[in-house]
Amino acid sequence: MKHGLAIGVLFLSSIGWGLTWFPIKLMNQMGLDGIHLILIAFASAGLLLSPFLYTQRHAWKGNLKYLLLIALFGGIANLLFQTALYHGDVVRVMILFYLLPAWSVLGGWYLLKEKPDRVRIVAVIMSLVGAILILGVDSNTFQGLGWIDLTAIGSGMAFAFNNILFRKTASQPIASKVSAMFISCAVMMGIFLLFNSAAVDLPRNNSPLYAVLYGVVMLSLITFGTQWGVTQLEAARGALIIVMELVVAVTSVALLTDMSLSMSECFGGLLVLIAAIVEGWREPTVAAEPALKMTGES
C-alpha cells in the first residue's frame, strides 16, 4: 500500500515539476529574472518550513552530518542547475542533467547496496535513450564541453546524491530535511546574486509576490512529494519515475505554445513513459527502508 502510494505521489510530483516552466515563464515576462525568482521562491519556502528545523532538532542528535549533507547537496543541485540554465543552452543543459538515472543507479548500488537487476538496467537504458530522442541529441551535441556543461552534469549528480541521502535517512522527519535544503539553496543563490553584476533590479509589479506564492505553495508541495517518494523507493527506481517530468515539460510546452512534436520526440517520450511504468508496476527488489542506525533514536 505504502509502496504504491509513494509511486503515485512521485508521479504527481514529477508532473508538477514538468509544469514549473509555465509560472516561471509568466513571471519572467513580467520582468522578474530567473535568479531573483529562484532566490525569492526558495527563501520564502525555507522561511515557511524553518520552524521544523527547531522542533525536529532532537531527531538529528548525533547524526547532524546527514542533515548538513542534505542541505549542502540539495542547495548545490538547485544552484548549479539554475546557473547552467541561466548561462547556457536549455536543451544542452537538460540533456546533461537527465543523466540522473545513471548516477542514481551507481550511487544506489555503491552507497545503499541496491544492486540493479536486468529489468532495471533495461529501464535505465530506455529512459536515457528516450531523453536523448526528446532533446534531439546529435553528433555535435557534446563537442567542446565547457564549464556550463560541467555545471549541468554536476547538478544531476548532486540531485542524485541528495535523493540517496533522503532515502538513507528514511526514518528521519522529512520536513526538517526539506527545510534545510530550501534554506541552503536560498543562501547559495543570495551569495551568487551578490557577485552577479548582470543581475537586474526587481520589477515594480506583483511578480515578486507571485514568486513567493510559487515557493510556498507549488515548490513546497512538489518538493515534499518528490523527496517523500524517493525516500520510500530504491534510488534508481525513483530517478526513473522523476524523468517523467521531462515528458510532461515537453508535452505541455507543445500544447500551450505553437511548438509541434516530431516523431522521434514522441517515440522518446513513449520510451520514458514505458520505463517509468515498468519500474512503478513491478514489486520492490529491495526492502523499502534502507538500513541505517540513527544514533539519535530512542
N, C-alpha and C positions, 0 to 999 in steps of 0.2 A: 504493500500500500504506500509506504513512505517512499519507496524507490520510484514508483510510478508518478507520485506527486512531484518528486524532485525533477523528473524528466519534463513533466508538464510545465512546471514553473520556469525551468531553464529555457524551454521552447518559447514561452510567452515573453520572458525577459529578452531573449535574442531578437524577437520581433520588435520589442521596444527599442533596443539598441539600433536595429536596422532602420528605424524611423526617426532617429535623433537628428538626421541631416535636415529634416523639414523645419523644426523650430529654430535650429541654428541658422539655416538659410534666411528665414524670416527676420531674425534679429540682426544678421549681417546686412540685410537690405535696409534696415533701419539705422545703419551706421555703427553698430557695435562690432568691433573687430574680434577675431577669434580668441586672442589672448585674454582680453578683458572678459569676454563671455565665459571662458573656462574658469578664470580666477573667481569671478562673482558666483558662478554656479557651485563650484566646489567649496568655496569659503562659506556660502550660505548653508549648503548641506552639512558641511563639517560642524558649523556652529549649532545647527539644529540637533545633531547627534552627539555633540561634545559632552553633555551630562552623563552619557553612558560610560565614557572613559573613567569618570569618577565613581559612579555607582557600581561598576563591574570591576573595579581595580583589584579587589581581593582575589578574583578568579585567575589573575595573572601572576600572583605571588610566586616567585621562584622561576617563572617562565616568561619574564618580561621580554627576553630576547626575541621570542616569536612574534610578539606584538610589534616590536620595533622593526623586525624584518618585514612584516606585512606593510607597515607604514612606509618603509623605505622602498620596497619593490612596487607596491601599489602606486606610490607617488611617482616613481621613476617611469613606470609603464605609461601613465597618463601624460606626464610631462614630455617624454620622448615622442609619443605618438602625436600629440598636438604640435610639437615643434616640427616634426617631419612633415605634417600636413600643411603647416603654415609656410614652410620654406620650399617644399618640394612638390613634385607632381603627384596628385592624389592617387591615380591609378598605380603608379610605381610603388608608392608607399603602401597601398593596400595589398599589393602582391607580396611584398616582403613581410608585412605584418601577419598575413594569413598563412605563414609557415607555422602558426601556433599549434596545430595538431601534432606536427613533428616534434616540436620542443616538449609538448605535454607528454607524448609517448616516452621520449627519452628520460625526462625528469621523473615521471611516474614510475618508470621501470627502475631507475637508479635510486631515487630517494624514498619511494613508497613500496618498492618491491612488487609493483603491479606489472608483471610480465605480460606483454601483449600476445594474444593468440592470433591465429591466421585470419580469422574474421576481422579482428581489429586492424591488422596490418592492411588488409584489403580495403577496409573502410577509410583508413587514413589516406591511402593512395588515391581512392576515388575522390575524397574531399579535396585533396591538393590539386588533382587534375581538373576537377570542377572549378576550383577557384582560378586556375590558370586560364581555362576557357572563358570564364566570365570576364576576367580582366584583360583578355586579349594579349597574352604573353607571346612574343615572337623572338626571333634570333637577335634582335637589337636591344631587348629589354634590359639585359644585365651587363651591357657594355659600359665600362667606365664607372664602376661603383664608387660613390663619393661618401662624404660624411653624412649626408641626408639619408642615404640608403642604409648605412650602418646604424643610424638613429632609428630607422623604421624596424630593422631587424632586432635591435636591442629592445624596442618597445614590446615586440611579440614575445621575446624571451623573458622579459621582466614580468609580463602579464601571465605567462605560463607558470613561472615560478611562484608568483603571487597566489595563483589558484591552487597550486600544490601546497603552499603554506596554509591556506584556508582549510584544505582537506586534512592536512596533518594535524591541525588544531581543531578538529571537528567537535570535540567535547567542550570547547570554549565558547562563550557568548559571542554571537556574530555582530551584534550592534557595536561593540567596542572596536572590533576589527575594522568594520566599515568606516566608523568614525575616524580611526587613526589613519586610514588610507585617504579619506577625503581631506582631512586637515593637512596631512603631509603634502598632498598634491597642491593644495592652495598655497602653502608656504613656498613650495618649489616654484610654482607659477609666479608668485609675487616677487621672488628673488630674480627670476628670469625677466620679469617686466621691468625691474629696476635697471637692468643692463641692456634693455632693448630700446635703442634710440629711435627706432622706426615706429614705435607704438604711438597711436593717436589718442587724443583726448576722448573722454566719454561723451557720447551724443546727448543733447538736451531733449530727450523724449522718454518714453516709457520702456525702452529696450532694456536698461539695467534692471528694472523691476521684473520684466519677463524672464531675465536671466536668473533672478532669484527664485522665481516660481519654477523655472526649468530645473534648477538644482534641488530644491527642497521637495518637489513632487516627483517629476519624471525620473531624474537622475537617481534620487534616493530609492525609489521603488524598483527600478530595473537593476540597480547595483545590488540591493538586498536579494532580489530574486536570483541573479546570476551567482552571487557568492554563496548563498544558501544551497543552490543547486549543485555547484561544483564541490561543495563540502560533502554532499551525500553520494556523489558518483565518483568512479575512477577518473583520474586526471585526464586521460586520453578520451574517455567517453564524453566527459563534459565539454572538452575542447571541440570535438566533432559536432556536437549539437550547437555550440556557440557560433560556428562558422555559418549557421543558418542566417545570421544577421546580414551576412554579405548578400545572400539571395534576396532577402527582404529589402535591403537597401537598393539593389539594382532594379528589382521589380517595381518598387514604389516610385523610384525616380522615373521609370518608363511610363507608369500610369499617370503620374501627376505632372509630367512635363511632355515635351514633344519628342523625347528620345525613344527610338524603337530598338527592340532586342533582335539580335541576329540569331541564326540557328545554333551557332556554336555557344553563344551565351545561354540560350535556353537549355541546350544539352548539358552545359556546365552546371547550371542551376539544378537540373534534374539529378545529376551525379551527387551533388552536395546533399540534396534532399534525401536521396536513397541512402547515402552513407549515414546521415543523421537518424533516419527511421530504423535502419538495421541496428544501430547501436542502442536506440531507445526501446526497441521491441524485445530484444533478447534479454535473458536473465543476467544478473550481475556475475562477473567472472571472479570477483574477489569480495571479501567482506565489505559491508557498507561503511564500517567505521575502521579506518586505519589505526593500527596500534600505536599509541603514543601515551606514555605515562606522564601526566601533568603533575608536577611536584606540589602545585598549589591546591590540588583537590583534597577534600576531606574523605 
